[in-house]
Amino acid sequence: MGKLSRTKGHAWERRVARDLTEASGNCYKRNLTEAREGNSGDVLALSSTGDDMPIAAIHRTGRGGEKLAVLRWEDFMELASAVPGYTFVVQAKCGARPDIYGAVREAVEGR
């Protein structure tokens, strides 16, 4: 994986963490041990309840830069702000053709 691709993914994970923190009131951070320790989520709540809701955050860099969390990103931010007691395990994907179904599967497995 090239440096540009990694940088793009890191930036998306930071954006996901920032948006979730702002919308939910819970503090989210990138999981920097994800690559070494296996699938445990790219973005995690610092105060996880252990019953986290798995989601896949998708940013399609082509075709207008569409952002999805299995549903539209804005709808998900509204959901996250409406249920501040929930925490999430996030698989953040970024690219022209991210594997959406694979990301959902990884989020469920990382739970």
N, CA, C and O atoms as CSV, one atom per row, in Angstrom:
chain,resi,resn,atom,element,x,y,z
A,1,MET,N,N,0.850,-1.168,0.000
A,1,MET,CA,C,0.000,0.000,0.000
A,1,MET,C,C,0.896,1.231,0.000
A,1,MET,O,O,1.811,1.331,0.818
A,2,GLY,N,N,0.643,2.166,-0.905
A,2,GLY,CA,C,1.462,3.363,-1.027
A,2,GLY,C,C,1.200,4.378,0.068
A,2,GLY,O,O,0.182,4.317,0.759
A,3,LYS,N,N,2.133,5.317,0.221
A,3,LYS,CA,C,2.030,6.344,1.252
A,3,LYS,C,C,0.778,7.202,1.076
A,3,LYS,O,O,0.104,7.518,2.057
A,4,LEU,N,N,0.459,7.583,-0.166
A,4,LEU,CA,C,-0.732,8.397,-0.400
A,4,LEU,C,C,-1.990,7.675,0.052
A,4,LEU,O,O,-2.870,8.283,0.661
A,5,SER,N,N,-2.082,6.384,-0.242
A,5,SER,CA,C,-3.241,5.598,0.161
A,5,SER,C,C,-3.351,5.511,1.684
A,5,SER,O,O,-4.440,5.636,2.242
A,6,ARG,N,N,-2.222,5.297,2.345
A,6,ARG,CA,C,-2.229,5.234,3.822
A,6,ARG,C,C,-2.620,6.584,4.416
A,6,ARG,O,O,-3.419,6.648,5.351
A,7,THR,N,N,-2.054,7.664,3.871
A,7,THR,CA,C,-2.357,9.006,4.370
A,7,THR,C,C,-3.841,9.322,4.209
A,7,THR,O,O,-4.462,9.895,5.104
A,8,LYS,N,N,-4.403,8.945,3.059
A,8,LYS,CA,C,-5.817,9.170,2.790
A,8,LYS,C,C,-6.668,8.418,3.813
A,8,LYS,O,O,-7.644,8.962,4.331
A,9,GLY,N,N,-6.304,7.181,4.101
A,9,GLY,CA,C,-7.044,6.393,5.086
A,9,GLY,C,C,-6.935,6.954,6.489
A,9,GLY,O,O,-7.917,6.975,7.231
A,10,HIS,N,N,-5.738,7.412,6.861
A,10,HIS,CA,C,-5.545,8.010,8.189
A,10,HIS,C,C,-6.399,9.261,8.341
A,10,HIS,O,O,-7.025,9.474,9.379
A,11,ALA,N,N,-6.420,10.091,7.295
A,11,ALA,CA,C,-7.207,11.330,7.340
A,11,ALA,C,C,-8.691,11.023,7.503
A,11,ALA,O,O,-9.390,11.707,8.251
A,12,TRP,N,N,-9.174,10.000,6.807
A,12,TRP,CA,C,-10.582,9.622,6.922
A,12,TRP,C,C,-10.883,9.102,8.323
A,12,TRP,O,O,-11.919,9.444,8.894
A,13,GLU,N,N,-10.004,8.290,8.883
A,13,GLU,CA,C,-10.213,7.786,10.245
A,13,GLU,C,C,-10.259,8.945,11.241
A,13,GLU,O,O,-11.085,8.937,12.153
A,14,ARG,N,N,-9.385,9.941,11.082
A,14,ARG,CA,C,-9.417,11.115,11.970
A,14,ARG,C,C,-10.720,11.878,11.820
A,14,ARG,O,O,-11.291,12.336,12.810
A,15,ARG,N,N,-11.195,12.019,10.589
A,15,ARG,CA,C,-12.460,12.721,10.347
A,15,ARG,C,C,-13.618,11.970,11.000
A,15,ARG,O,O,-14.488,12.583,11.619
A,16,VAL,N,N,-13.630,10.634,10.863
A,16,VAL,CA,C,-14.668,9.813,11.479
A,16,VAL,C,C,-14.651,10.004,12.994
A,16,VAL,O,O,-15.700,10.207,13.606
A,17,ALA,N,N,-13.469,9.941,13.598
A,17,ALA,CA,C,-13.340,10.111,15.053
A,17,ALA,C,C,-13.830,11.489,15.479
A,17,ALA,O,O,-14.563,11.616,16.460
A,18,ARG,N,N,-13.423,12.523,14.740
A,18,ARG,CA,C,-13.829,13.894,15.084
A,18,ARG,C,C,-15.343,14.065,14.963
A,18,ARG,O,O,-15.975,14.613,15.866
A,19,ASP,N,N,-15.935,13.597,13.849
A,19,ASP,CA,C,-17.376,13.739,13.654
A,19,ASP,C,C,-18.168,12.975,14.713
A,19,ASP,O,O,-19.161,13.486,15.232
A,20,LEU,N,N,-17.732,11.747,15.038
A,20,LEU,CA,C,-18.433,10.973,16.067
A,20,LEU,C,C,-18.324,11.629,17.439
A,20,LEU,O,O,-19.290,11.639,18.202
A,21,THR,N,N,-17.159,12.173,17.752
A,21,THR,CA,C,-16.974,12.853,19.037
A,21,THR,C,C,-17.903,14.049,19.132
A,21,THR,O,O,-18.569,14.241,20.148
A,22,GLU,N,N,-17.951,14.859,18.070
A,22,GLU,CA,C,-18.813,16.048,18.072
A,22,GLU,C,C,-20.293,15.693,18.129
A,22,GLU,O,O,-21.063,16.349,18.831
A,23,ALA,N,N,-20.696,14.657,17.392
A,23,ALA,CA,C,-22.111,14.305,17.315
A,23,ALA,C,C,-22.625,13.583,18.555
A,23,ALA,O,O,-23.777,13.765,18.949
A,24,SER,N,N,-21.773,12.764,19.171
A,24,SER,CA,C,-22.258,11.908,20.260
A,24,SER,C,C,-21.907,12.397,21.658
A,24,SER,O,O,-22.568,12.025,22.628
A,25,GLY,N,N,-20.875,13.227,21.772
A,25,GLY,CA,C,-20.409,13.636,23.096
A,25,GLY,C,C,-19.435,12.639,23.706
A,25,GLY,O,O,-18.806,12.937,24.721
A,26,ASN,N,N,-19.298,11.455,23.104
A,26,ASN,CA,C,-18.293,10.480,23.534
A,26,ASN,C,C,-16.998,10.787,22.796
A,26,ASN,O,O,-17.033,11.280,21.668
A,27,CYS,N,N,-15.870,10.505,23.409
A,27,CYS,CA,C,-14.579,10.776,22.781
A,27,CYS,C,C,-14.141,9.565,21.960
A,27,CYS,O,O,-14.024,8.461,22.492
A,28,TYR,N,N,-13.899,9.770,20.670
A,28,TYR,CA,C,-13.443,8.718,19.757
A,28,TYR,C,C,-12.037,9.033,19.275
A,28,TYR,O,O,-11.694,10.195,19.056
A,29,LYS,N,N,-11.231,8.005,19.113
A,29,LYS,CA,C,-9.852,8.138,18.628
A,29,LYS,C,C,-9.564,7.013,17.644
A,29,LYS,O,O,-10.214,5.968,17.665
A,30,ARG,N,N,-8.566,7.249,16.772
A,30,ARG,CA,C,-8.084,6.191,15.882
A,30,ARG,C,C,-7.448,5.096,16.721
A,30,ARG,O,O,-6.780,5.376,17.716
A,31,ASN,N,N,-7.654,3.860,16.322
A,31,ASN,CA,C,-7.044,2.726,16.993
A,31,ASN,C,C,-5.717,2.439,16.299
A,31,ASN,O,O,-5.697,1.797,15.248
A,32,LEU,N,N,-4.621,2.900,16.866
A,32,LEU,CA,C,-3.316,2.773,16.220
A,32,LEU,C,C,-2.742,1.370,16.315
A,32,LEU,O,O,-1.763,1.070,15.632
A,33,THR,N,N,-3.314,0.504,17.135
A,33,THR,CA,C,-2.832,-0.877,17.255
A,33,THR,C,C,-3.606,-1.837,16.352
A,33,THR,O,O,-3.339,-3.038,16.358
A,34,GLU,N,N,-4.565,-1.320,15.576
A,34,GLU,CA,C,-5.406,-2.149,14.698
A,34,GLU,C,C,-4.568,-3.030,13.770
A,34,GLU,O,O,-4.870,-4.214,13.622
A,35,ALA,N,N,-3.528,-2.485,13.143
A,35,ALA,CA,C,-2.732,-3.250,12.172
A,35,ALA,C,C,-1.929,-4.362,12.852
A,35,ALA,O,O,-1.775,-5.446,12.289
A,36,ARG,N,N,-1.420,-4.102,14.052
A,36,ARG,CA,C,-0.596,-5.099,14.748
A,36,ARG,C,C,-1.418,-6.170,15.432
A,36,ARG,O,O,-1.043,-7.342,15.414
A,37,GLU,N,N,-2.534,-5.791,16.036
A,37,GLU,CA,C,-3.297,-6.711,16.882
A,37,GLU,C,C,-4.468,-7.373,16.175
A,37,GLU,O,O,-5.166,-8.194,16.769
A,38,GLY,N,N,-4.687,-7.029,14.927
A,38,GLY,CA,C,-5.800,-7.636,14.212
A,38,GLY,C,C,-7.037,-6.756,14.245
A,38,GLY,O,O,-6.982,-5.609,14.688
A,39,ASN,N,N,-8.117,-7.281,13.787
A,39,ASN,CA,C,-9.337,-6.520,13.589
A,39,ASN,C,C,-10.036,-6.201,14.908
A,39,ASN,O,O,-10.706,-7.051,15.495
A,40,SER,N,N,-9.868,-4.965,15.359
A,40,SER,CA,C,-10.560,-4.530,16.570
A,40,SER,C,C,-11.222,-3.171,16.371
A,40,SER,O,O,-11.682,-2.561,17.337
A,41,GLY,N,N,-11.273,-2.696,15.148
A,41,GLY,CA,C,-11.903,-1.417,14.842
A,41,GLY,C,C,-10.870,-0.341,14.561
A,41,GLY,O,O,-9.878,-0.229,15.281
A,42,ASP,N,N,-11.091,0.451,13.518
A,42,ASP,CA,C,-10.179,1.541,13.161
A,42,ASP,C,C,-10.354,2.747,14.061
A,42,ASP,O,O,-9.392,3.463,14.341
A,43,VAL,N,N,-11.581,2.976,14.518
A,43,VAL,CA,C,-11.906,4.117,15.381
A,43,VAL,C,C,-12.712,3.572,16.550
A,43,VAL,O,O,-13.706,2.873,16.358
A,44,LEU,N,N,-12.275,3.898,17.770
A,44,LEU,CA,C,-12.939,3.360,18.972
A,44,LEU,C,C,-13.288,4.470,19.953
A,44,LEU,O,O,-12.624,5.505,20.009
A,45,ALA,N,N,-14.348,4.232,20.727
A,45,ALA,CA,C,-14.697,5.138,21.818
A,45,ALA,C,C,-13.724,4.905,22.963
A,45,ALA,O,O,-13.385,3.762,23.270
A,46,LEU,N,N,-13.271,5.989,23.599
A,46,LEU,CA,C,-12.353,5.846,24.726
A,46,LEU,C,C,-13.044,5.240,25.939
A,46,LEU,O,O,-12.401,4.596,26.767
A,47,SER,N,N,-14.362,5.448,26.044
A,47,SER,CA,C,-15.111,4.893,27.170
A,47,SER,C,C,-16.101,3.850,26.654
A,47,SER,O,O,-17.312,4.028,26.779
A,48,SER,N,N,-15.591,2.771,26.080
A,48,SER,CA,C,-16.431,1.727,25.499
A,48,SER,C,C,-17.211,0.999,26.585
A,48,SER,O,O,-16.700,0.741,27.675
A,49,THR,N,N,-18.464,0.673,26.262
A,49,THR,CA,C,-19.310,-0.074,27.191
A,49,THR,C,C,-19.154,-1.570,26.999
A,49,THR,O,O,-19.664,-2.355,27.798
A,50,GLY,N,N,-18.447,-1.976,25.936
A,50,GLY,CA,C,-18.307,-3.389,25.625
A,50,GLY,C,C,-19.451,-3.911,24.775
A,50,GLY,O,O,-19.375,-5.021,24.249
A,51,ASP,N,N,-20.508,-3.128,24.636
A,51,ASP,CA,C,-21.655,-3.495,23.809
A,51,ASP,C,C,-21.760,-2.497,22.667
A,51,ASP,O,O,-22.820,-1.921,22.425
A,52,ASP,N,N,-20.638,-2.298,21.961
A,52,ASP,CA,C,-20.560,-1.290,20.907
A,52,ASP,C,C,-21.347,-1.704,19.666
A,52,ASP,O,O,-21.443,-2.888,19.343
A,53,MET,N,N,-21.902,-0.719,18.982
A,53,MET,CA,C,-22.635,-0.951,17.744
A,53,MET,C,C,-21.641,-0.963,16.581
A,53,MET,O,O,-20.968,0.042,16.354
A,54,PRO,N,N,-21.527,-2.070,15.835
A,54,PRO,CA,C,-20.573,-2.112,14.720
A,54,PRO,C,C,-21.103,-1.358,13.505
A,54,PRO,O,O,-22.256,-1.538,13.114
A,55,ILE,N,N,-20.270,-0.523,12.916
A,55,ILE,CA,C,-20.629,0.187,11.692
A,55,ILE,C,C,-19.419,0.216,10.764
A,55,ILE,O,O,-18.286,0.005,11.197
A,56,ALA,N,N,-19.669,0.474,9.503
A,56,ALA,CA,C,-18.604,0.656,8.522
A,56,ALA,C,C,-18.717,2.069,7.974
A,56,ALA,O,O,-19.745,2.421,7.395
A,57,ALA,N,N,-17.688,2.885,8.144
A,57,ALA,CA,C,-17.663,4.253,7.624
A,57,ALA,C,C,-16.924,4.237,6.291
A,57,ALA,O,O,-15.739,3.911,6.238
A,58,ILE,N,N,-17.622,4.588,5.222
A,58,ILE,CA,C,-17.079,4.504,3.874
A,58,ILE,C,C,-16.953,5.902,3.286
A,58,ILE,O,O,-17.886,6.701,3.364
A,59,HIS,N,N,-15.793,6.198,2.695
A,59,HIS,CA,C,-15.584,7.460,1.972
A,59,HIS,C,C,-15.119,7.110,0.569
A,59,HIS,O,O,-13.973,6.706,0.368
A,60,ARG,N,N,-15.994,7.263,-0.379
A,60,ARG,CA,C,-15.631,7.002,-1.777
A,60,ARG,C,C,-14.962,8.252,-2.317
A,60,ARG,O,O,-15.598,9.298,-2.443
A,61,THR,N,N,-13.693,8.147,-2.634
A,61,THR,CA,C,-12.949,9.321,-3.086
A,61,THR,C,C,-13.295,9.718,-4.510
A,61,THR,O,O,-13.099,10.873,-4.889
A,62,GLY,N,N,-13.800,8.797,-5.298
A,62,GLY,CA,C,-14.262,9.128,-6.638
A,62,GLY,C,C,-15.732,9.479,-6.603
A,62,GLY,O,O,-16.381,9.326,-5.568
A,63,ARG,N,N,-16.261,9.941,-7.702
A,63,ARG,CA,C,-17.693,10.231,-7.837
A,63,ARG,C,C,-18.216,11.186,-6.781
A,63,ARG,O,O,-19.271,10.940,-6.198
A,64,GLY,N,N,-17.511,12.251,-6.529
A,64,GLY,CA,C,-18.011,13.280,-5.626
A,64,GLY,C,C,-17.672,13.097,-4.160
A,64,GLY,O,O,-18.136,13.884,-3.334
A,65,GLY,N,N,-16.892,12.106,-3.802
A,65,GLY,CA,C,-16.460,11.942,-2.422
A,65,GLY,C,C,-17.557,11.526,-1.464
A,65,GLY,O,O,-17.589,11.986,-0.322
A,66,GLU,N,N,-18.460,10.661,-1.912
A,66,GLU,CA,C,-19.579,10.201,-1.090
A,66,GLU,C,C,-19.093,9.536,0.198
A,66,GLU,O,O,-18.137,8.762,0.171
A,67,LYS,N,N,-19.747,9.835,1.326
A,67,LYS,CA,C,-19.420,9.242,2.622
A,67,LYS,C,C,-20.633,8.461,3.110
A,67,LYS,O,O,-21.746,8.987,3.132
A,68,LEU,N,N,-20.421,7.208,3.500
A,68,LEU,CA,C,-21.514,6.336,3.938
A,68,LEU,C,C,-21.165,5.655,5.248
A,68,LEU,O,O,-20.002,5.362,5.523
A,69,ALA,N,N,-22.166,5.413,6.032
A,69,ALA,CA,C,-22.056,4.539,7.202
A,69,ALA,C,C,-23.200,3.543,7.091
A,69,ALA,O,O,-24.069,3.466,7.959
A,70,VAL,N,N,-23.180,2.802,6.030
A,70,VAL,CA,C,-24.223,1.892,5.601
A,70,VAL,C,C,-25.503,2.660,5.287
A,70,VAL,O,O,-26.359,2.166,4.552
A,71,LEU,N,N,-25.636,3.828,5.824
A,71,LEU,CA,C,-26.651,4.794,5.454
A,71,LEU,C,C,-25.903,6.110,5.256
A,71,LEU,O,O,-24.695,6.163,5.488
A,72,ARG,N,N,-26.566,7.136,4.847
A,72,ARG,CA,C,-25.862,8.401,4.606
A,72,ARG,C,C,-25.176,8.886,5.883
A,72,ARG,O,O,-25.720,8.744,6.978
A,73,TRP,N,N,-23.974,9.461,5.738
A,73,TRP,CA,C,-23.162,9.893,6.879
A,73,TRP,C,C,-23.898,10.906,7.758
A,73,TRP,O,O,-23.853,10.805,8.984
A,74,GLU,N,N,-24.573,11.878,7.146
A,74,GLU,CA,C,-25.302,12.891,7.920
A,74,GLU,C,C,-26.407,12.259,8.769
A,74,GLU,O,O,-26.634,12.675,9.905
A,75,ASP,N,N,-27.089,11.258,8.218
A,75,ASP,CA,C,-28.125,10.557,8.978
A,75,ASP,C,C,-27.516,9.814,10.162
A,75,ASP,O,O,-28.099,9.763,11.245
A,76,PHE,N,N,-26.341,9.241,9.942
A,76,PHE,CA,C,-25.678,8.535,11.030
A,76,PHE,C,C,-25.245,9.509,12.123
A,76,PHE,O,O,-25.365,9.185,13.305
A,77,MET,N,N,-24.740,10.707,11.760
A,77,MET,CA,C,-24.345,11.697,12.764
A,77,MET,C,C,-25.563,12.117,13.594
A,77,MET,O,O,-25.455,12.329,14.802
A,78,GLU,N,N,-26.716,12.234,12.936
A,78,GLU,CA,C,-27.945,12.557,13.658
A,78,GLU,C,C,-28.304,11.432,14.627
A,78,GLU,O,O,-28.704,11.685,15.763
A,79,LEU,N,N,-28.157,10.193,14.167
A,79,LEU,CA,C,-28.406,9.043,15.031
A,79,LEU,C,C,-27.439,9.030,16.208
A,79,LEU,O,O,-27.853,8.819,17.348
A,80,ALA,N,N,-26.149,9.253,15.942
A,80,ALA,CA,C,-25.140,9.233,17.004
A,80,ALA,C,C,-25.404,10.326,18.039
A,80,ALA,O,O,-25.192,10.113,19.232
A,81,SER,N,N,-25.865,11.495,17.589
A,81,SER,CA,C,-26.144,12.575,18.542
A,81,SER,C,C,-27.418,12.310,19.337
A,81,SER,O,O,-27.574,12.830,20.442
A,82,ALA,N,N,-28.333,11.503,18.787
A,82,ALA,CA,C,-29.591,11.202,19.475
A,82,ALA,C,C,-29.433,10.114,20.525
A,82,ALA,O,O,-30.260,10.006,21.431
A,83,VAL,N,N,-28.381,9.302,20.417
A,83,VAL,CA,C,-28.166,8.204,21.356
A,83,VAL,C,C,-26.771,8.315,21.974
A,83,VAL,O,O,-25.908,7.486,21.686
A,84,PRO,N,N,-26.534,9.328,22.822
A,84,PRO,CA,C,-25.188,9.543,23.360
A,84,PRO,C,C,-24.687,8.418,24.262
A,84,PRO,O,O,-23.487,8.356,24.531
A,85,GLY,N,N,-25.539,7.545,24.729
A,85,GLY,CA,C,-25.107,6.445,25.583
A,85,GLY,C,C,-24.470,5.296,24.811
A,85,GLY,O,O,-23.842,4.428,25.417
A,86,TYR,N,N,-24.616,5.270,23.497
A,86,TYR,CA,C,-24.050,4.197,22.678
A,86,TYR,C,C,-22.617,4.537,22.270
A,86,TYR,O,O,-22.267,5.700,22.068
A,87,THR,N,N,-21.811,3.506,22.156
A,87,THR,CA,C,-20.473,3.662,21.597
A,87,THR,C,C,-20.388,2.761,20.374
A,87,THR,O,O,-21.210,1.862,20.204
A,88,PHE,N,N,-19.405,2.997,19.530
A,88,PHE,CA,C,-19.332,2.308,18.248
A,88,PHE,C,C,-17.946,1.735,18.004
A,88,PHE,O,O,-16.948,2.292,18.461
A,89,VAL,N,N,-17.887,0.624,17.286
A,89,VAL,CA,C,-16.652,0.091,16.715
A,89,VAL,C,C,-16.735,0.434,15.239
A,89,VAL,O,O,-17.708,0.067,14.578
A,90,VAL,N,N,-15.741,1.128,14.706
A,90,VAL,CA,C,-15.815,1.641,13.342
A,90,VAL,C,C,-14.718,1.039,12.473
A,90,VAL,O,O,-13.551,1.022,12.865
A,91,GLN,N,N,-15.085,0.552,11.314
A,91,GLN,CA,C,-14.127,0.179,10.274
A,91,GLN,C,C,-14.190,1.291,9.243
A,91,GLN,O,O,-15.184,1.404,8.525
A,92,ALA,N,N,-13.157,2.115,9.153
A,92,ALA,CA,C,-13.138,3.242,8.220
A,92,ALA,C,C,-12.424,2.825,6.941
A,92,ALA,O,O,-11.285,2.362,6.982
A,93,LYS,N,N,-13.093,2.988,5.817
A,93,LYS,CA,C,-12.532,2.649,4.508
A,93,LYS,C,C,-12.556,3.898,3.632
A,93,LYS,O,O,-13.484,4.702,3.715
A,94,CYS,N,N,-11.545,4.054,2.805
A,94,CYS,CA,C,-11.449,5.224,1.939
A,94,CYS,C,C,-10.847,4.779,0.612
A,94,CYS,O,O,-9.857,4.046,0.606
A,95,GLY,N,N,-11.404,5.193,-0.482
A,95,GLY,CA,C,-10.866,4.846,-1.789
A,95,GLY,C,C,-11.921,4.983,-2.863
A,95,GLY,O,O,-13.081,5.272,-2.568
A,96,ALA,N,N,-11.528,4.776,-4.106
A,96,ALA,CA,C,-12.463,4.905,-5.216
A,96,ALA,C,C,-13.532,3.819,-5.186
A,96,ALA,O,O,-14.681,4.069,-5.552
A,97,ARG,N,N,-13.164,2.618,-4.754
A,97,ARG,CA,C,-14.104,1.492,-4.681
A,97,ARG,C,C,-13.896,0.703,-3.397
A,97,ARG,O,O,-13.439,-0.438,-3.452
A,98,PRO,N,N,-14.214,1.272,-2.253
A,98,PRO,CA,C,-14.022,0.511,-1.009
A,98,PRO,C,C,-14.975,-0.668,-0.940
A,98,PRO,O,O,-16.097,-0.605,-1.442
A,99,ASP,N,N,-14.518,-1.744,-0.315
A,99,ASP,CA,C,-15.328,-2.947,-0.155
A,99,ASP,C,C,-16.309,-2.724,0.991
A,99,ASP,O,O,-15.987,-2.981,2.151
A,100,ILE,N,N,-17.495,-2.250,0.665
A,100,ILE,CA,C,-18.486,-1.890,1.683
A,100,ILE,C,C,-18.910,-3.108,2.491
A,100,ILE,O,O,-18.966,-3.053,3.719
A,101,TYR,N,N,-19.207,-4.195,1.813
A,101,TYR,CA,C,-19.662,-5.388,2.527
A,101,TYR,C,C,-18.540,-5.979,3.383
A,101,TYR,O,O,-18.791,-6.480,4.479
A,102,GLY,N,N,-17.314,-5.920,2.885
A,102,GLY,CA,C,-16.171,-6.371,3.679
A,102,GLY,C,C,-15.979,-5.521,4.918
A,102,GLY,O,O,-15.643,-6.034,5.985
A,103,ALA,N,N,-16.195,-4.201,4.776
A,103,ALA,CA,C,-16.060,-3.298,5.915
A,103,ALA,C,C,-17.112,-3.578,6.979
A,103,ALA,O,O,-16.817,-3.557,8.174
A,104,VAL,N,N,-18.344,-3.840,6.537
A,104,VAL,CA,C,-19.399,-4.182,7.488
A,104,VAL,C,C,-19.045,-5.472,8.220
A,104,VAL,O,O,-19.197,-5.567,9.437
A,105,ARG,N,N,-18.568,-6.468,7.462
A,105,ARG,CA,C,-18.161,-7.745,8.060
A,105,ARG,C,C,-17.040,-7.527,9.083
A,105,ARG,O,O,-17.077,-8.100,10.172
A,106,GLU,N,N,-16.028,-6.689,8.732
A,106,GLU,CA,C,-14.923,-6.413,9.657
A,106,GLU,C,C,-15.408,-5.693,10.912
A,106,GLU,O,O,-14.927,-5.973,12.010
A,107,ALA,N,N,-16.363,-4.762,10.757
A,107,ALA,CA,C,-16.889,-4.057,11.927
A,107,ALA,C,C,-17.588,-5.012,12.887
A,107,ALA,O,O,-17.441,-4.903,14.104
A,108,VAL,N,N,-18.351,-5.951,12.326
A,108,VAL,CA,C,-19.045,-6.938,13.164
A,108,VAL,C,C,-18.031,-7.846,13.850
A,108,VAL,O,O,-18.176,-8.153,15.033
A,109,GLU,N,N,-17.002,-8.281,13.114
A,109,GLU,CA,C,-15.977,-9.148,13.705
A,109,GLU,C,C,-15.133,-8.421,14.755
A,109,GLU,O,O,-14.651,-9.042,15.702
A,110,GLY,N,N,-14.955,-7.108,14.589
A,110,GLY,CA,C,-14.136,-6.337,15.519
A,110,GLY,C,C,-14.841,-5.969,16.801
A,110,GLY,O,O,-14.234,-5.414,17.716
A,111,ARG,N,N,-16.094,-6.270,16.870
A,111,ARG,CA,C,-16.941,-5.927,18.011
A,111,ARG,C,C,-16.523,-6.609,19.271
A,111,ARG,O,O,-17.146,-6.414,20.315
